[in-house]
Amino acid sequence: MESVAQADRLKAVALEFACKHGLSALSARSLAGEVGGSPSAVNYYFGGRERLLSSVYHDAMEWSQTIRSGAISKCVDAAPTWADLPHVFSSVVQARLEEERGLSMLLQELEQEAVTGREPSLRELAAEEVDREWRFWMDLAA
């Protein structure tokens, strides 16, 4: 049980660190510095950086989905009756930038890692996140 808790802690710190400093700054050494552990913990708990990135990507996608849902209730449901689509659209963009600027950048970086072939194991997650984001904006426009 402690092993699962430590892996979850590493993953949470990795997500926060990557949102703040960028994906290129995330390494076993930088993560160890943040949690006060050993760089080998990434291999021990995740089997390597690739699996850590997959776990981080999954959590980032879930966090982004929560923020997307919140943006709908915050901006769309609360919009005055006179607000047209461009007004609501810009409100949603602003709300999401305020809440998830670092997360959005991380998702873009992870997508690029998948698309460029540096991390091919991330392709399926990247396709899923792109689809979720696309559906969000299409539903908003409908």
CNS distance restraints for C-alpha pairs under 8 A (distance, minus, plus):
assign (resid   1 and name CA) (resid   5 and name CA) 6.38 0.50 0.50
assign (resid   2 and name CA) (resid   6 and name CA) 6.11 0.50 0.50
assign (resid   3 and name CA) (resid   7 and name CA) 6.19 0.50 0.50
assign (resid   3 and name CA) (resid  45 and name CA) 7.64 0.50 0.50
assign (resid   4 and name CA) (resid   8 and name CA) 6.09 0.50 0.50
assign (resid   5 and name CA) (resid   9 and name CA) 6.11 0.50 0.50
assign (resid   6 and name CA) (resid  10 and name CA) 6.16 0.50 0.50
assign (resid   7 and name CA) (resid  11 and name CA) 6.14 0.50 0.50
assign (resid   7 and name CA) (resid  45 and name CA) 5.68 0.50 0.50
assign (resid   7 and name CA) (resid  46 and name CA) 7.55 0.50 0.50
assign (resid   8 and name CA) (resid  12 and name CA) 6.08 0.50 0.50
assign (resid   9 and name CA) (resid  13 and name CA) 6.09 0.50 0.50
assign (resid  10 and name CA) (resid  14 and name CA) 5.94 0.50 0.50
assign (resid  10 and name CA) (resid  31 and name CA) 7.44 0.50 0.50
assign (resid  10 and name CA) (resid  35 and name CA) 7.18 0.50 0.50
assign (resid  10 and name CA) (resid  42 and name CA) 7.89 0.50 0.50
assign (resid  11 and name CA) (resid  15 and name CA) 6.15 0.50 0.50
assign (resid  11 and name CA) (resid  52 and name CA) 6.97 0.50 0.50
assign (resid  11 and name CA) (resid  55 and name CA) 6.96 0.50 0.50
assign (resid  11 and name CA) (resid  56 and name CA) 6.04 0.50 0.50
assign (resid  12 and name CA) (resid  16 and name CA) 6.26 0.50 0.50
assign (resid  12 and name CA) (resid  56 and name CA) 7.61 0.50 0.50
assign (resid  13 and name CA) (resid  17 and name CA) 5.88 0.50 0.50
assign (resid  13 and name CA) (resid  31 and name CA) 7.32 0.50 0.50
assign (resid  13 and name CA) (resid  34 and name CA) 7.34 0.50 0.50
assign (resid  13 and name CA) (resid  35 and name CA) 7.34 0.50 0.50
assign (resid  14 and name CA) (resid  18 and name CA) 5.94 0.50 0.50
assign (resid  14 and name CA) (resid  26 and name CA) 7.04 0.50 0.50
assign (resid  14 and name CA) (resid  31 and name CA) 6.31 0.50 0.50
assign (resid  14 and name CA) (resid  56 and name CA) 7.00 0.50 0.50
assign (resid  15 and name CA) (resid  19 and name CA) 6.14 0.50 0.50
assign (resid  15 and name CA) (resid  56 and name CA) 5.65 0.50 0.50
assign (resid  15 and name CA) (resid  59 and name CA) 7.80 0.50 0.50
assign (resid  15 and name CA) (resid  60 and name CA) 7.11 0.50 0.50
assign (resid  16 and name CA) (resid  20 and name CA) 6.26 0.50 0.50
assign (resid  17 and name CA) (resid  21 and name CA) 5.85 0.50 0.50
assign (resid  17 and name CA) (resid  22 and name CA) 7.41 0.50 0.50
assign (resid  17 and name CA) (resid  26 and name CA) 7.00 0.50 0.50
assign (resid  17 and name CA) (resid  31 and name CA) 7.77 0.50 0.50
assign (resid  18 and name CA) (resid  22 and name CA) 4.57 0.50 0.50
assign (resid  18 and name CA) (resid  23 and name CA) 4.99 0.50 0.50
assign (resid  18 and name CA) (resid  24 and name CA) 7.96 0.50 0.50
assign (resid  18 and name CA) (resid  25 and name CA) 7.01 0.50 0.50
assign (resid  18 and name CA) (resid  26 and name CA) 5.90 0.50 0.50
assign (resid  18 and name CA) (resid 106 and name CA) 6.58 0.50 0.50
assign (resid  19 and name CA) (resid  23 and name CA) 7.54 0.50 0.50
assign (resid  19 and name CA) (resid 102 and name CA) 4.50 0.50 0.50
assign (resid  19 and name CA) (resid 103 and name CA) 5.27 0.50 0.50
assign (resid  19 and name CA) (resid 105 and name CA) 7.14 0.50 0.50
assign (resid  19 and name CA) (resid 106 and name CA) 5.58 0.50 0.50
assign (resid  20 and name CA) (resid 102 and name CA) 5.98 0.50 0.50
assign (resid  21 and name CA) (resid  25 and name CA) 6.03 0.50 0.50
assign (resid  21 and name CA) (resid  26 and name CA) 7.69 0.50 0.50
assign (resid  22 and name CA) (resid  26 and name CA) 6.99 0.50 0.50
assign (resid  22 and name CA) (resid 105 and name CA) 7.69 0.50 0.50
assign (resid  22 and name CA) (resid 106 and name CA) 6.42 0.50 0.50
assign (resid  22 and name CA) (resid 109 and name CA) 7.88 0.50 0.50
assign (resid  23 and name CA) (resid 106 and name CA) 6.50 0.50 0.50
assign (resid  23 and name CA) (resid 109 and name CA) 6.58 0.50 0.50
assign (resid  23 and name CA) (resid 110 and name CA) 7.56 0.50 0.50
assign (resid  25 and name CA) (resid  30 and name CA) 7.25 0.50 0.50
assign (resid  26 and name CA) (resid  30 and name CA) 6.04 0.50 0.50
assign (resid  26 and name CA) (resid  31 and name CA) 6.60 0.50 0.50
assign (resid  27 and name CA) (resid  31 and name CA) 6.01 0.50 0.50
assign (resid  27 and name CA) (resid  49 and name CA) 7.68 0.50 0.50
assign (resid  28 and name CA) (resid  32 and name CA) 6.02 0.50 0.50
assign (resid  28 and name CA) (resid  39 and name CA) 4.65 0.50 0.50
assign (resid  28 and name CA) (resid  40 and name CA) 7.03 0.50 0.50
assign (resid  28 and name CA) (resid  41 and name CA) 7.67 0.50 0.50
assign (resid  28 and name CA) (resid  42 and name CA) 6.03 0.50 0.50
assign (resid  28 and name CA) (resid  49 and name CA) 7.47 0.50 0.50
assign (resid  29 and name CA) (resid  33 and name CA) 6.21 0.50 0.50
assign (resid  29 and name CA) (resid  38 and name CA) 7.55 0.50 0.50
assign (resid  29 and name CA) (resid  39 and name CA) 4.89 0.50 0.50
assign (resid  30 and name CA) (resid  34 and name CA) 6.36 0.50 0.50
assign (resid  30 and name CA) (resid  39 and name CA) 7.94 0.50 0.50
assign (resid  31 and name CA) (resid  35 and name CA) 6.32 0.50 0.50
assign (resid  31 and name CA) (resid  39 and name CA) 7.14 0.50 0.50
assign (resid  32 and name CA) (resid  36 and name CA) 5.45 0.50 0.50
assign (resid  32 and name CA) (resid  37 and name CA) 4.74 0.50 0.50
assign (resid  32 and name CA) (resid  38 and name CA) 5.24 0.50 0.50
assign (resid  32 and name CA) (resid  39 and name CA) 5.07 0.50 0.50
assign (resid  32 and name CA) (resid  41 and name CA) 7.63 0.50 0.50
assign (resid  33 and name CA) (resid  37 and name CA) 6.78 0.50 0.50
assign (resid  37 and name CA) (resid  41 and name CA) 7.17 0.50 0.50
assign (resid  40 and name CA) (resid  44 and name CA) 6.21 0.50 0.50
assign (resid  41 and name CA) (resid  45 and name CA) 5.88 0.50 0.50
assign (resid  41 and name CA) (resid  46 and name CA) 7.95 0.50 0.50
assign (resid  42 and name CA) (resid  46 and name CA) 5.52 0.50 0.50
assign (resid  42 and name CA) (resid  47 and name CA) 6.68 0.50 0.50
assign (resid  42 and name CA) (resid  48 and name CA) 5.75 0.50 0.50
assign (resid  42 and name CA) (resid  49 and name CA) 6.63 0.50 0.50
assign (resid  42 and name CA) (resid  52 and name CA) 7.08 0.50 0.50
assign (resid  43 and name CA) (resid  47 and name CA) 4.19 0.50 0.50
assign (resid  43 and name CA) (resid  48 and name CA) 4.36 0.50 0.50
assign (resid  43 and name CA) (resid  49 and name CA) 7.24 0.50 0.50
assign (resid  44 and name CA) (resid  48 and name CA) 7.74 0.50 0.50
assign (resid  46 and name CA) (resid  51 and name CA) 5.63 0.50 0.50
assign (resid  46 and name CA) (resid  52 and name CA) 5.61 0.50 0.50
assign (resid  47 and name CA) (resid  51 and name CA) 6.43 0.50 0.50
assign (resid  47 and name CA) (resid  52 and name CA) 7.81 0.50 0.50
assign (resid  48 and name CA) (resid  52 and name CA) 6.46 0.50 0.50
assign (resid  49 and name CA) (resid  53 and name CA) 6.02 0.50 0.50
assign (resid  50 and name CA) (resid  54 and name CA) 6.31 0.50 0.50
assign (resid  50 and name CA) (resid 119 and name CA) 6.99 0.50 0.50
assign (resid  50 and name CA) (resid 121 and name CA) 7.52 0.50 0.50
assign (resid  51 and name CA) (resid  55 and name CA) 6.23 0.50 0.50
assign (resid  52 and name CA) (resid  56 and name CA) 6.10 0.50 0.50
assign (resid  53 and name CA) (resid  57 and name CA) 5.86 0.50 0.50
assign (resid  53 and name CA) (resid 122 and name CA) 7.98 0.50 0.50
assign (resid  54 and name CA) (resid  58 and name CA) 6.17 0.50 0.50
assign (resid  54 and name CA) (resid 121 and name CA) 7.62 0.50 0.50
assign (resid  54 and name CA) (resid 122 and name CA) 6.26 0.50 0.50
assign (resid  54 and name CA) (resid 125 and name CA) 7.83 0.50 0.50
assign (resid  55 and name CA) (resid  59 and name CA) 6.34 0.50 0.50
assign (resid  56 and name CA) (resid  60 and name CA) 6.01 0.50 0.50
assign (resid  57 and name CA) (resid  61 and name CA) 6.10 0.50 0.50
assign (resid  57 and name CA) (resid 107 and name CA) 7.33 0.50 0.50
assign (resid  57 and name CA) (resid 110 and name CA) 7.11 0.50 0.50
assign (resid  57 and name CA) (resid 122 and name CA) 7.99 0.50 0.50
assign (resid  57 and name CA) (resid 125 and name CA) 7.26 0.50 0.50
assign (resid  58 and name CA) (resid  62 and name CA) 6.40 0.50 0.50
assign (resid  58 and name CA) (resid 125 and name CA) 7.19 0.50 0.50
assign (resid  59 and name CA) (resid  63 and name CA) 6.14 0.50 0.50
assign (resid  60 and name CA) (resid  64 and name CA) 6.03 0.50 0.50
assign (resid  60 and name CA) (resid 103 and name CA) 6.91 0.50 0.50
assign (resid  60 and name CA) (resid 107 and name CA) 7.15 0.50 0.50
assign (resid  61 and name CA) (resid  65 and name CA) 6.12 0.50 0.50
assign (resid  61 and name CA) (resid 107 and name CA) 7.75 0.50 0.50
assign (resid  61 and name CA) (resid 129 and name CA) 6.38 0.50 0.50
assign (resid  62 and name CA) (resid  66 and name CA) 6.30 0.50 0.50
assign (resid  63 and name CA) (resid  67 and name CA) 6.33 0.50 0.50
assign (resid  64 and name CA) (resid  68 and name CA) 6.08 0.50 0.50
assign (resid  64 and name CA) (resid 100 and name CA) 7.61 0.50 0.50
assign (resid  64 and name CA) (resid 103 and name CA) 7.38 0.50 0.50
assign (resid  64 and name CA) (resid 104 and name CA) 7.93 0.50 0.50
assign (resid  65 and name CA) (resid  69 and name CA) 6.22 0.50 0.50
assign (resid  65 and name CA) (resid 132 and name CA) 7.87 0.50 0.50
assign (resid  66 and name CA) (resid  70 and name CA) 6.20 0.50 0.50
assign (resid  67 and name CA) (resid  71 and name CA) 6.04 0.50 0.50
assign (resid  67 and name CA) (resid  96 and name CA) 7.08 0.50 0.50
assign (resid  67 and name CA) (resid  99 and name CA) 7.53 0.50 0.50
assign (resid  67 and name CA) (resid 100 and name CA) 7.64 0.50 0.50
assign (resid  68 and name CA) (resid  72 and name CA) 6.50 0.50 0.50
assign (resid  68 and name CA) (resid  96 and name CA) 7.44 0.50 0.50
assign (resid  68 and name CA) (resid 136 and name CA) 7.30 0.50 0.50
assign (resid  69 and name CA) (resid  73 and name CA) 6.71 0.50 0.50
assign (resid  70 and name CA) (resid  74 and name CA) 5.87 0.50 0.50
assign (resid  71 and name CA) (resid  75 and name CA) 5.69 0.50 0.50
assign (resid  71 and name CA) (resid  76 and name CA) 7.42 0.50 0.50
assign (resid  71 and name CA) (resid  92 and name CA) 5.85 0.50 0.50
assign (resid  71 and name CA) (resid  95 and name CA) 6.45 0.50 0.50
assign (resid  71 and name CA) (resid  96 and name CA) 6.66 0.50 0.50
assign (resid  72 and name CA) (resid  76 and name CA) 5.04 0.50 0.50
assign (resid  72 and name CA) (resid  77 and name CA) 6.48 0.50 0.50
assign (resid  72 and name CA) (resid  92 and name CA) 7.29 0.50 0.50
assign (resid  73 and name CA) (resid  77 and name CA) 4.92 0.50 0.50
assign (resid  73 and name CA) (resid  78 and name CA) 6.66 0.50 0.50
assign (resid  74 and name CA) (resid  78 and name CA) 5.89 0.50 0.50
assign (resid  75 and name CA) (resid  79 and name CA) 5.69 0.50 0.50
assign (resid  75 and name CA) (resid  88 and name CA) 6.53 0.50 0.50
assign (resid  75 and name CA) (resid  91 and name CA) 6.08 0.50 0.50
assign (resid  75 and name CA) (resid  92 and name CA) 5.81 0.50 0.50
assign (resid  75 and name CA) (resid  95 and name CA) 7.72 0.50 0.50
assign (resid  76 and name CA) (resid  88 and name CA) 6.24 0.50 0.50
assign (resid  76 and name CA) (resid  92 and name CA) 7.65 0.50 0.50
assign (resid  79 and name CA) (resid  83 and name CA) 6.27 0.50 0.50
assign (resid  79 and name CA) (resid  88 and name CA) 6.85 0.50 0.50
assign (resid  83 and name CA) (resid  87 and name CA) 5.82 0.50 0.50
assign (resid  83 and name CA) (resid  88 and name CA) 6.43 0.50 0.50
assign (resid  84 and name CA) (resid  88 and name CA) 6.33 0.50 0.50
assign (resid  85 and name CA) (resid  89 and name CA) 5.79 0.50 0.50
assign (resid  85 and name CA) (resid 141 and name CA) 7.11 0.50 0.50
assign (resid  86 and name CA) (resid  90 and name CA) 6.09 0.50 0.50
assign (resid  87 and name CA) (resid  91 and name CA) 6.28 0.50 0.50
assign (resid  88 and name CA) (resid  92 and name CA) 6.21 0.50 0.50
assign (resid  89 and name CA) (resid  93 and name CA) 6.27 0.50 0.50
assign (resid  89 and name CA) (resid 140 and name CA) 7.76 0.50 0.50
assign (resid  90 and name CA) (resid  94 and name CA) 6.10 0.50 0.50
assign (resid  91 and name CA) (resid  95 and name CA) 6.08 0.50 0.50
assign (resid  92 and name CA) (resid  96 and name CA) 6.10 0.50 0.50
assign (resid  93 and name CA) (resid  97 and name CA) 6.14 0.50 0.50
assign (resid  94 and name CA) (resid  98 and name CA) 6.16 0.50 0.50
assign (resid  95 and name CA) (resid  99 and name CA) 6.32 0.50 0.50
assign (resid  96 and name CA) (resid 100 and name CA) 5.62 0.50 0.50
assign (resid  96 and name CA) (resid 101 and name CA) 7.25 0.50 0.50
assign (resid  97 and name CA) (resid 101 and name CA) 4.85 0.50 0.50
assign (resid 100 and name CA) (resid 104 and name CA) 5.83 0.50 0.50
assign (resid 101 and name CA) (resid 105 and name CA) 6.32 0.50 0.50
assign (resid 102 and name CA) (resid 106 and name CA) 6.18 0.50 0.50
assign (resid 103 and name CA) (resid 107 and name CA) 6.15 0.50 0.50
assign (resid 104 and name CA) (resid 108 and name CA) 6.26 0.50 0.50
assign (resid 105 and name CA) (resid 109 and name CA) 6.19 0.50 0.50
assign (resid 106 and name CA) (resid 110 and name CA) 6.10 0.50 0.50
assign (resid 107 and name CA) (resid 111 and name CA) 6.08 0.50 0.50
assign (resid 108 and name CA) (resid 112 and name CA) 6.20 0.50 0.50
assign (resid 109 and name CA) (resid 113 and name CA) 6.22 0.50 0.50
assign (resid 110 and name CA) (resid 114 and name CA) 6.34 0.50 0.50
assign (resid 110 and name CA) (resid 122 and name CA) 7.51 0.50 0.50
assign (resid 110 and name CA) (resid 126 and name CA) 7.33 0.50 0.50
assign (resid 111 and name CA) (resid 115 and name CA) 6.10 0.50 0.50
assign (resid 111 and name CA) (resid 122 and name CA) 7.58 0.50 0.50
assign (resid 111 and name CA) (resid 123 and name CA) 7.47 0.50 0.50
assign (resid 111 and name CA) (resid 126 and name CA) 5.22 0.50 0.50
assign (resid 112 and name CA) (resid 116 and name CA) 5.82 0.50 0.50
assign (resid 113 and name CA) (resid 117 and name CA) 6.30 0.50 0.50
assign (resid 113 and name CA) (resid 118 and name CA) 5.26 0.50 0.50
assign (resid 113 and name CA) (resid 119 and name CA) 5.30 0.50 0.50
assign (resid 113 and name CA) (resid 120 and name CA) 7.56 0.50 0.50
assign (resid 113 and name CA) (resid 122 and name CA) 7.52 0.50 0.50
assign (resid 114 and name CA) (resid 118 and name CA) 6.33 0.50 0.50
assign (resid 114 and name CA) (resid 119 and name CA) 4.97 0.50 0.50
assign (resid 114 and name CA) (resid 120 and name CA) 5.07 0.50 0.50
assign (resid 114 and name CA) (resid 121 and name CA) 7.05 0.50 0.50
assign (resid 114 and name CA) (resid 122 and name CA) 5.04 0.50 0.50
assign (resid 114 and name CA) (resid 123 and name CA) 4.84 0.50 0.50
assign (resid 114 and name CA) (resid 126 and name CA) 6.75 0.50 0.50
assign (resid 115 and name CA) (resid 120 and name CA) 7.36 0.50 0.50
assign (resid 115 and name CA) (resid 123 and name CA) 6.71 0.50 0.50
assign (resid 119 and name CA) (resid 123 and name CA) 7.69 0.50 0.50
assign (resid 122 and name CA) (resid 126 and name CA) 6.07 0.50 0.50
assign (resid 123 and name CA) (resid 127 and name CA) 6.11 0.50 0.50
assign (resid 124 and name CA) (resid 128 and name CA) 6.25 0.50 0.50
assign (resid 125 and name CA) (resid 129 and name CA) 6.16 0.50 0.50
assign (resid 126 and name CA) (resid 130 and name CA) 6.11 0.50 0.50
assign (resid 127 and name CA) (resid 131 and name CA) 6.13 0.50 0.50
assign (resid 128 and name CA) (resid 132 and name CA) 6.20 0.50 0.50
assign (resid 129 and name CA) (resid 133 and name CA) 6.11 0.50 0.50
assign (resid 130 and name CA) (resid 134 and name CA) 6.01 0.50 0.50
assign (resid 131 and name CA) (resid 135 and name CA) 6.07 0.50 0.50
assign (resid 132 and name CA) (resid 136 and name CA) 6.15 0.50 0.50
assign (resid 133 and name CA) (resid 137 and name CA) 6.49 0.50 0.50
assign (resid 134 and name CA) (resid 138 and name CA) 6.15 0.50 0.50
assign (resid 135 and name CA) (resid 139 and name CA) 5.87 0.50 0.50
assign (resid 136 and name CA) (resid 140 and name CA) 6.19 0.50 0.50
assign (resid 137 and name CA) (resid 141 and name CA) 6.18 0.50 0.50
assign (resid 138 and name CA) (resid 142 and name CA) 6.18 0.50 0.50
